[in-house]
């Protein structure tokens, strides 16, 4: 997943990448529409995550 989808993973964000991979594994048997609805509902009801907000604007 690191080389194919993300290309590179900073150790700082490794826990979040692992969480994403675990979520995909846990929900792999659900229909795509169900997964999309679940993800959208989670995004819309969760507060802003300050770890990820604006990460692309930070200096390396």
Backbone as CSV, one residue per row, in Angstrom:
resi,resn,N_x,N_y,N_z,CA_x,CA_y,CA_z,C_x,C_y,C_z
1,UNK,0.819,-1.182,0.000,0.000,0.000,0.000,0.872,1.260,0.000
2,UNK,1.980,1.220,0.719,2.846,2.398,0.792,3.429,2.719,-0.579
3,UNK,3.942,1.731,-1.290,4.566,1.994,-2.584,3.545,2.179,-3.698
4,UNK,2.378,1.534,-3.589,1.400,1.604,-4.656,0.453,2.782,-4.555
5,UNK,-0.040,3.055,-3.362,-1.061,4.087,-3.216,-0.498,5.390,-2.664
6,UNK,0.306,5.300,-1.631,0.807,6.508,-0.973,2.205,6.907,-1.440
7,UNK,2.936,6.004,-2.025,4.287,6.222,-2.556,5.341,6.443,-1.473
8,UNK,4.973,7.077,-0.383,5.907,7.332,0.703,5.083,7.612,1.953
9,UNK,5.596,7.208,3.110,4.876,7.453,4.354,5.849,7.970,5.403
10,UNK,5.538,9.123,5.919,6.345,9.693,6.991,6.051,8.935,8.281
11,UNK,7.071,8.645,9.072,6.828,7.986,10.361,5.851,8.769,11.240
12,UNK,5.796,10.079,11.043,4.886,10.927,11.808,3.427,10.536,11.563
13,UNK,3.101,10.080,10.361,1.724,9.747,9.998,1.487,8.241,9.866
14,UNK,2.439,7.430,10.258,2.326,5.988,10.059,1.106,5.396,10.770
15,UNK,0.788,5.896,11.942,-0.386,5.400,12.679,-1.675,5.641,11.885
16,UNK,-1.789,6.800,11.244,-2.982,7.098,10.455,-3.056,6.223,9.208
17,UNK,-1.902,5.973,8.567,-1.888,5.080,7.407,-2.311,3.672,7.822
18,UNK,-1.829,3.217,8.966,-2.198,1.885,9.462,-3.691,1.828,9.779
19,UNK,-4.223,2.897,10.338,-5.664,2.949,10.616,-6.499,2.883,9.351
20,UNK,-6.041,3.561,8.305,-6.743,3.514,7.017,-6.727,2.094,6.451
21,UNK,-5.574,1.453,6.503,-5.457,0.090,5.980,-6.336,-0.866,6.784
22,UNK,-6.396,-0.686,8.097,-7.236,-1.540,8.941,-8.717,-1.336,8.617
23,UNK,-9.121,-0.077,8.393,-10.519,0.195,8.054,-10.886,-0.481,6.737
24,UNK,-9.995,-0.363,5.752,-10.256,-0.995,4.461,-10.366,-2.512,4.599
25,UNK,-9.513,-3.104,5.408,-9.557,-4.549,5.624,-10.846,-4.955,6.342
26,UNK,-11.237,-4.190,7.342,-12.440,-4.517,8.121,-13.717,-4.397,7.305
27,UNK,-13.747,-3.515,6.329,-14.971,-3.235,5.573,-14.895,-3.712,4.125
28,UNK,-13.953,-4.564,3.787,-13.746,-4.966,2.394,-14.910,-5.741,1.803
29,UNK,-15.721,-6.401,2.638,-16.825,-7.204,2.105,-18.107,-6.388,1.912
30,UNK,-18.113,-5.133,2.324,-19.285,-4.284,2.138,-19.328,-3.741,0.713
31,UNK,-20.511,-3.431,0.271,-20.679,-2.834,-1.057,-20.010,-1.458,-1.087
32,UNK,-19.575,-1.035,-2.254,-18.908,0.265,-2.394,-19.792,1.416,-1.926
33,UNK,-21.082,1.355,-2.252,-22.005,2.407,-1.826,-22.124,2.483,-0.317
34,UNK,-22.130,1.341,0.337,-22.194,1.295,1.794,-20.924,1.882,2.393
35,UNK,-19.783,1.538,1.836,-18.510,2.094,2.313,-18.476,3.608,2.124
36,UNK,-18.919,4.069,0.983,-18.914,5.506,0.705,-19.850,6.239,1.662
37,UNK,-21.019,5.687,1.908,-21.967,6.311,2.836,-21.393,6.363,4.242
38,UNK,-20.772,5.278,4.663,-20.177,5.222,6.006,-19.052,6.251,6.137
39,UNK,-18.194,6.326,5.133,-17.076,7.281,5.165,-17.594,8.715,5.152
40,UNK,-18.556,9.012,4.299,-19.108,10.359,4.210,-19.774,10.760,5.522
41,UNK,-20.525,9.855,6.116,-21.183,10.135,7.396,-20.133,10.433,8.477
42,UNK,-19.058,9.663,8.487,-17.988,9.881,9.470,-17.315,11.240,9.272
43,UNK,-17.064,11.580,8.015,-16.423,12.861,7.705,-17.312,14.030,8.127
44,UNK,-18.588,13.930,7.854,-19.496,15.043,8.115,-19.814,15.213,9.600
45,UNK,-19.639,14.177,10.404,-19.991,14.272,11.824,-18.771,14.390,12.731
46,UNK,-17.580,14.320,12.188,-16.366,14.396,12.994,-15.838,15.836,13.034
47,UNK,-15.209,16.221,14.146,-14.605,17.558,14.190,-13.354,17.614,13.306
48,UNK,-12.861,18.803,13.051,-11.660,18.972,12.246,-10.480,18.322,12.965
49,UNK,-9.726,17.531,12.236,-8.550,16.878,12.788,-7.362,17.802,12.564
50,UNK,-6.823,18.364,13.633,-5.735,19.338,13.516,-4.433,18.705,13.049
51,UNK,-4.304,17.381,13.164,-3.111,16.707,12.670,-3.055,16.773,11.152
52,UNK,-4.200,16.601,10.496,-4.239,16.550,9.034,-4.611,17.868,8.386
53,UNK,-5.263,18.758,9.094,-5.719,20.024,8.500,-4.530,20.846,8.034
54,UNK,-4.400,21.071,6.750,-3.349,21.901,6.185,-1.972,21.254,6.154
55,UNK,-1.905,19.918,6.258,-0.591,19.260,6.296,0.226,19.530,5.039
56,UNK,-0.410,19.719,3.896,0.307,19.954,2.642,0.888,21.370,2.589
57,UNK,0.488,22.247,3.503,0.976,23.607,3.508,2.171,23.790,4.458
58,UNK,2.467,22.773,5.237,3.580,22.869,6.177,4.906,22.641,5.461
59,UNK,5.950,23.188,6.011,7.276,22.955,5.450,7.791,21.604,5.930
60,UNK,8.613,20.986,5.146,9.118,19.647,5.457,10.117,19.649,6.570
